[in-house]
Amino acid sequence: MQQIFVELYNYAPAWSKCSESERTEFVKKVIESVNGVKSAGVDVIAYGKNSNQTDRRAPYDFFCVYRVPNVEFQREFERQITASGWYSYFEQVNISGPAEDFASVLLGNAKMARPD
């Protein structure tokens, strides 16, 4: 079943300690990796900056949203992010789960259903 994967992140102190050229080289590797997962069937929905005007804004400045083919691919994607060294430079939280019908999820909320 398709998975949705959302990353929320901020710069970690280690990122600002890198030179601009080091940051650029790291980002180029990330771009290459994202292009690789796109060719493997991941739909990169959006990368963006979290607007300061967002109501009840999450305390993260940046976001990424992906549609991933299945949960197995999702877990491998997560392992690749860890292996890339990303978490050394960015403070991040993730959200993921199967893409479901909105009405079913909302009706489940009425029953207080929680994720498995």
C-alpha positions in Angstrom: 0.0 0.0 0.0 1.2 3.5 -0.8 2.9 5.4 2.0 3.0 9.1 2.7 6.3 10.3 4.2 6.7 13.8 5.6 10.0 15.2 7.0 10.0 18.3 9.2 13.4 19.8 9.8 15.6 22.6 11.1 19.3 23.3 10.8 21.4 21.6 13.5 24.4 23.5 14.9 26.8 21.2 13.0 25.3 22.5 9.7 26.3 26.1 10.4 29.8 25.0 11.4 30.4 23.6 7.8 31.7 25.9 5.1 29.3 26.9 2.3 31.3 24.7 -0.1 30.9 21.7 2.3 27.2 22.3 2.6 26.9 22.6 -1.2 28.7 19.3 -1.7 26.5 17.6 0.8 23.3 19.0 -0.8 24.5 17.9 -4.2 24.7 14.3 -2.9 21.2 14.7 -1.4 19.8 15.9 -4.8 21.4 12.9 -6.5 19.8 10.6 -3.9 16.4 12.2 -4.3 16.6 11.9 -8.1 17.5 8.2 -7.5 14.4 7.5 -5.4 12.3 9.4 -7.9 13.5 7.0 -10.6 12.6 4.1 -8.3 9.0 5.2 -8.0 8.9 7.7 -5.2 6.7 10.7 -6.0 8.4 13.8 -4.6 5.3 15.9 -3.8 7.0 19.0 -2.4 10.0 20.5 -0.6 9.3 23.8 1.1 9.7 26.3 3.8 7.2 26.4 6.7 5.5 29.8 6.6 5.8 31.9 9.7 2.1 32.7 9.2 0.9 29.1 9.5 -1.8 28.7 12.2 -0.4 26.5 15.0 2.9 26.3 13.2 5.1 23.3 13.9 8.5 24.4 15.2 10.3 23.3 12.0 11.4 25.6 9.2 11.4 23.2 6.3 9.4 20.2 5.1 9.5 17.5 2.4 6.5 15.4 1.4 6.8 12.1 -0.6 4.5 9.4 -1.8 6.3 6.1 -1.5 5.2 2.8 -3.2 5.0 0.6 -0.2 6.1 0.2 3.5 9.1 -1.9 2.7 10.4 0.8 0.4 9.6 3.4 3.1 11.8 1.6 5.6 14.6 1.4 3.2 14.2 5.1 2.4 14.5 5.8 6.1 17.7 3.7 6.4 19.2 5.6 3.5 18.5 8.9 5.1 20.2 7.8 8.3 23.2 6.4 6.3 23.6 9.7 4.4 24.6 11.5 7.6 21.5 13.8 7.2 20.7 13.6 10.9 24.1 15.0 11.8 23.2 18.3 10.2 19.5 18.6 10.6 17.1 18.2 13.6 14.2 16.3 12.1 11.0 14.5 12.9 9.2 12.3 10.5 5.6 11.3 9.8 4.6 8.3 7.7 1.8 5.9 7.1 -0.4 4.4 4.5 -2.3 6.8 2.3 -5.9 6.2 3.3 -9.4 7.5 2.5 -9.9 10.8 4.5 -13.4 9.9 5.6 -12.3 6.5 7.0 -9.5 8.1 9.0 -11.9 10.8 10.4 -14.5 8.3 11.3 -11.8 6.3 13.0 -10.9 9.4 15.0 -14.5 9.4 16.2 -13.9 5.9 17.5 -10.5 6.9 18.9 -8.7 4.4 16.6 -4.9 4.7 16.8 -2.2 3.6 14.4 -1.3 -0.1 14.5 
